Amino acid sequence: MAMRAGSVRGGFHGAHQRRGFVIVFVLMMIMLSIAVIGWTIQRAAMRAHIAERQIEGYRRHHELLGVRDVVNHFLTRRETQSELREYAESGDVAKRVLLPSGVVLMLTVHDAQGTVLARLDAAGSPETADRLVDVMSRLPPDRTDLLRSFGPPKISLRAADELVVMALAGDNSELGEALLKLREDPEVSDEPRLTQKLTEMGFDLQEINWFMPLIEMRPRLWNIEVEALDERGSRFYSVKAELNGNVTILREWKALPDLSPEEAAGLEDFGAADRNAMDASGPRDREYRRSRATGTGSR
């Protein structure tokens, strides 16, 4: 009788242990299933995000090509070429284009010839290449933004950074200060007039003739910055073009970084009513829109 009771108790404990093992096994399977489901959902979301980015990249690429064509057409108009300097100085929107898709393109013009040509094989002559090397040697090594790889070897005096102007003057800081002052003079419209002014100020003609071949008062390299607006927000593009007489050479076209979320949140909604009233509105250049977004200025 005692042996039978012991057997019953042993069987009870064995069954209890087996049930405990089953519960642990079921819990482990549930946890594994949750992990697999979570991993599958995460992978699907990642794939969807990648697909979305690919679609957006495809859309941006084709929008960039459309922007390039619009800018090319804008620059080939003869009356536009004579007004580019005025557009650049004012900073106002030079042209607004409403596309059939509902996208509004806003074009602003910038002088892109204020940097130093770093490609010596495009200098045109050994003398010009030597002058460019001398100017570049006087610039800070980390200021690669002051260099460019295309365009004319001449440097637009009005658009050049102060460091570039001082490098053009060499070791003569007084000459550099004079160049900075004269580039704001509306009477200095070309290189001969600049030479005359500098000579009247008492600077050595030989010193002037050294850097004058690198000076450009009527730039030919332009940067057309384009803002594309629709219900999705703002997107920015840049098209750099060189004008040689009646010939327009597109040198570079690329997408620019968009507004930050803080800037974008500060912009008013650009709806259909705004697009329809586009021609009646005042200038809305990019800096103005940024200042309104960040509260850093008014106009």
C-alpha positions in Angstrom: 0.0 0.0 0.0 2.9 2.3 0.8 4.6 1.5 -2.4 1.4 2.2 -4.4 1.0 5.6 -2.6 4.7 6.5 -3.5 4.1 5.6 -7.1 1.0 7.8 -7.2 3.0 10.7 -5.7 5.9 10.2 -8.2 3.5 10.2 -11.1 1.8 13.3 -9.9 5.2 15.2 -9.6 6.3 13.9 -13.0 3.1 15.1 -14.6 3.4 18.5 -12.9 7.0 18.9 -14.2 5.9 18.0 -17.7 3.1 20.6 -17.6 5.6 23.2 -16.4 7.9 22.4 -19.2 5.1 22.7 -21.7 4.1 26.2 -20.3 7.7 27.4 -20.6 7.9 26.0 -24.2 4.7 27.7 -25.2 5.9 31.0 -23.7 9.2 30.7 -25.6 7.3 30.0 -28.8 5.1 33.1 -28.2 8.1 35.3 -27.6 9.8 33.9 -30.7 6.7 34.5 -32.8 6.4 38.1 -31.5 10.1 38.7 -32.4 9.6 37.2 -35.9 6.5 39.3 -36.5 8.3 42.4 -35.3 11.3 41.7 -37.5 9.0 41.1 -40.5 7.1 44.4 -39.9 10.3 46.3 -39.5 11.7 44.8 -42.7 8.5 45.6 -44.6 8.6 49.2 -43.3 12.3 49.5 -44.3 11.5 48.2 -47.8 8.6 50.7 -48.0 10.9 53.5 -46.9 13.5 52.5 -49.5 10.9 52.3 -52.2 9.6 55.7 -51.2 13.1 57.2 -51.3 13.7 55.7 -54.7 10.4 57.1 -56.0 11.3 60.5 -54.6 14.8 60.4 -56.1 13.3 59.5 -59.4 10.8 62.4 -59.1 13.5 64.9 -58.1 15.8 63.8 -60.9 13.1 64.4 -63.6 12.1 67.7 -61.9 15.8 68.8 -62.0 15.9 68.0 -65.8 12.7 70.1 -66.2 14.3 73.0 -64.2 17.4 72.8 -66.4 15.3 73.2 -69.5 13.4 76.1 -68.1 16.6 77.9 -67.1 18.1 77.2 -70.5 15.1 78.8 -72.2 15.2 81.7 -69.7 18.9 82.4 -70.5 18.6 82.2 -74.2 16.2 85.2 -74.3 18.3 88.2 -75.5 16.6 90.7 -73.2 17.3 88.5 -70.2 21.0 88.4 -70.8 21.2 92.2 -70.6 19.2 92.2 -67.3 21.1 89.4 -65.5 23.3 91.8 -63.5 20.3 93.8 -62.4 18.6 90.6 -61.3 21.7 89.6 -59.4 22.1 92.9 -57.6 18.4 93.2 -56.6 18.1 89.7 -55.3 14.4 89.7 -56.5 12.8 86.8 -58.3 13.7 87.2 -62.0 11.0 84.9 -63.4 8.1 82.8 -62.2 6.9 79.8 -64.2 3.7 77.9 -63.5 4.0 74.3 -64.9 1.1 72.2 -66.1 1.6 70.0 -63.0 0.8 72.9 -60.7 4.5 73.3 -59.6 5.6 77.0 -59.4 9.2 77.7 -60.3 10.8 80.8 -59.0 14.2 81.8 -60.5 16.7 84.1 -58.9 20.1 85.1 -60.4 23.5 85.1 -58.8 26.9 86.1 -60.1 28.9 82.8 -60.0 32.2 84.2 -61.3 33.5 85.5 -58.0 35.6 82.4 -57.3 39.0 81.4 -58.6 39.4 78.9 -61.5 41.4 76.0 -60.2 41.7 74.1 -63.5 44.9 75.5 -65.0 44.4 73.7 -68.3 41.4 76.0 -68.9 43.4 79.2 -68.1 44.0 80.0 -71.7 47.7 80.9 -71.4 50.7 80.1 -69.3 50.7 83.7 -68.0 47.1 83.5 -66.8 47.8 80.1 -65.2 50.8 81.6 -63.3 48.6 84.4 -62.0 45.9 82.0 -60.9 48.5 79.9 -59.0 49.7 83.0 -57.2 46.2 84.0 -56.2 45.3 80.5 -55.0 48.6 80.3 -53.0 47.3 83.3 -50.9 44.0 81.7 -50.0 43.4 79.7 -46.9 43.9 75.9 -47.7 40.6 75.0 -46.2 38.5 77.5 -48.2 37.8 75.2 -51.2 34.5 77.1 -51.6 36.5 80.0 -53.1 37.5 77.7 -56.0 35.7 76.5 -59.1 36.4 73.9 -61.8 34.8 75.6 -64.8 34.0 78.9 -66.4 36.2 81.8 -67.5 39.6 82.4 -65.8 38.6 85.9 -65.0 37.2 86.7 -61.5 34.1 88.9 -61.0 35.3 91.7 -58.8 31.8 92.5 -57.5 31.0 89.0 -56.5 34.4 87.9 -55.2 34.9 87.2 -51.5 37.1 89.7 -49.6 39.8 87.0 -49.3 39.9 86.6 -53.1 40.1 90.4 -53.6 43.0 90.7 -51.1 44.7 87.8 -52.8 44.4 89.5 -56.2 46.2 92.6 -54.7 49.1 90.4 -53.5 51.2 91.9 -50.7 49.7 95.4 -51.2 46.9 95.6 -48.6 46.1 99.2 -49.6 45.5 98.1 -53.1 43.2 95.4 -51.9 41.2 97.9 -49.8 41.0 100.2 -52.9 39.6 97.3 -55.0 37.0 96.6 -52.3 35.9 100.2 -52.3 35.9 100.7 -56.1 33.8 97.6 -56.8 30.9 99.4 -55.1 31.4 102.5 -57.3 28.7 102.6 -60.0 31.0 104.6 -62.3 33.4 101.6 -62.5 31.6 99.7 -65.2 34.6 98.1 -67.0 38.3 97.2 -66.6 39.6 100.4 -68.3 37.6 102.6 -66.0 38.9 100.5 -63.0 42.5 101.0 -64.2 42.0 104.7 -64.6 40.6 105.0 -61.0 43.4 103.1 -59.5 46.0 105.1 -61.4 44.4 108.3 -60.2 44.6 107.0 -56.6 48.4 106.7 -57.1 48.9 103.0 -57.5 51.7 101.7 -59.7 50.5 100.8 -63.2 52.8 97.8 -63.5 51.3 96.4 -60.3 47.8 97.1 -61.7 48.6 95.4 -65.0 49.7 92.2 -63.2 46.2 91.4 -61.8 44.0 93.2 -64.3 43.9 90.3 -66.7 42.1 88.3 -64.0 39.5 91.0 -63.3 36.0 90.8 -64.8 33.5 93.7 -64.4 30.9 92.1 -66.7 30.6 88.5 -65.6 29.6 85.7 -67.9 29.1 82.8 -65.4 25.8 82.8 -63.6 24.1 80.7 -61.0 20.3 80.4 -61.4 18.8 79.2 -58.2 15.3 77.7 -58.6 12.7 77.2 -55.9 10.0 74.7 -56.9 6.8 75.0 -54.8 3.7 72.9 -54.6 1.5 71.3 -52.0 4.4 69.0 -51.0 6.5 72.1 -50.0 9.7 73.7 -51.4 12.5 72.1 -53.3 15.7 73.9 -54.4 17.9 73.5 -57.5 20.9 75.3 -58.9 21.9 75.6 -62.5 25.2 77.3 -63.4 25.6 78.6 -67.0 28.2 80.4 -69.0 27.1 83.0 -71.6 29.4 83.5 -74.5 27.7 86.0 -76.8 24.5 84.4 -77.9 25.7 80.9 -76.9 24.5 79.5 -73.5 26.6 76.7 -72.0 25.1 74.9 -69.1 28.0 73.9 -66.8 26.3 72.3 -63.8 22.8 71.5 -62.6 22.1 69.9 -59.2 19.5 69.7 -56.4 20.2 71.8 -53.3 19.3 70.9 -49.6 15.8 71.7 -48.7 14.6 74.0 -46.0 15.0 72.7 -42.5 11.9 71.5 -40.7 12.0 74.7 -38.6 12.2 76.9 -41.6 9.5 74.9 -43.5 7.2 75.1 -40.5 7.4 78.9 -40.6 6.3 79.3 -44.2 2.8 80.0 -45.1 0.8 77.5 -47.1 1.3 78.0 -50.8 -2.0 77.0 -52.1 -3.8 77.2 -55.4 -5.0 80.8 -54.7 -1.4 81.9 -54.2 -0.4 80.2 -57.5 -3.2 81.9 -59.4 -2.2 85.3 -57.9 1.5 84.7 -58.5 2.0 87.4 -61.1 0.3 90.0 -58.8 2.4 89.3 -55.8 5.6 91.1 -54.8 9.1 89.6 -54.9 9.4 86.4 -52.8 13.0 85.4 -53.1 14.5 82.6 -51.1 16.2 84.7 -48.4 12.9 86.5 -47.8 11.1 83.2 -47.3 13.9 82.0 -45.0 13.7 85.2 -42.9 9.9 84.8 -42.6 10.4 81.2 -41.5 13.0 81.9 -38.9 11.9 85.4 -37.9 15.3 86.9 -38.6 14.2 89.7 -40.8 11.5 91.6 -42.6 11.0 93.1 -46.0 
